[in-house]
Amino acid sequence: MAEKKEKKAKEVKNEEVETVVNPLEEENAKLKEEISSLNAKVEEVQADYLRARADCENVRKRKGEEVRKAYEDGKAETVEKILGIGDSLDWALKMPLDEKTKEGIEMLLKKYHETLANLGVTEFTPEVGTPFDPNTANAVMQMDGEEGEESGNVKQVFGRGYKLGEKVIRYAQVTVVK
């Protein structure tokens, strides 16, 4: 009888434990599901954050490049406008001038060339007798060639060309052999 009582007491205890444990297990399962769902959301938010951060970095780089290009374009446009000043000074030196005026123009021309160099502008002149390059020169005229001159070569140079970095901002003006 004592055994029966003991067995019944164990069964009652087991039932009591089960009534306490079952809801806890259900709650535990729900919490695990919620944790899993929250972890998925965290991963999604992290991915969105990384994407947004990459987008911001790309925009920053693109805007930086746009600003740099706008600066370079503005510089090129300004240099193009002042190239005429150098042309005028060159022409002035070819005129009959008194020594002081000539000296003054030469000083201005020297300062002009220094300024262009400081801006990264290089001057170039195609060599007479070399093949015409449409990437650096404009053919303003074609002339018949003399004996020994090849067709398509530069015959005369009328105006120098200028580059800002690798970009041609003024093409050299040349005559080409027909």
Summary of the structure (lengths in Angstrom):
residues: 178
radius of gyration: 42.1
end to end distance: 130.0
largest distance: 142.1
contacts: 420
relative contact order: 0.08
helix: 63%
strand: 19%
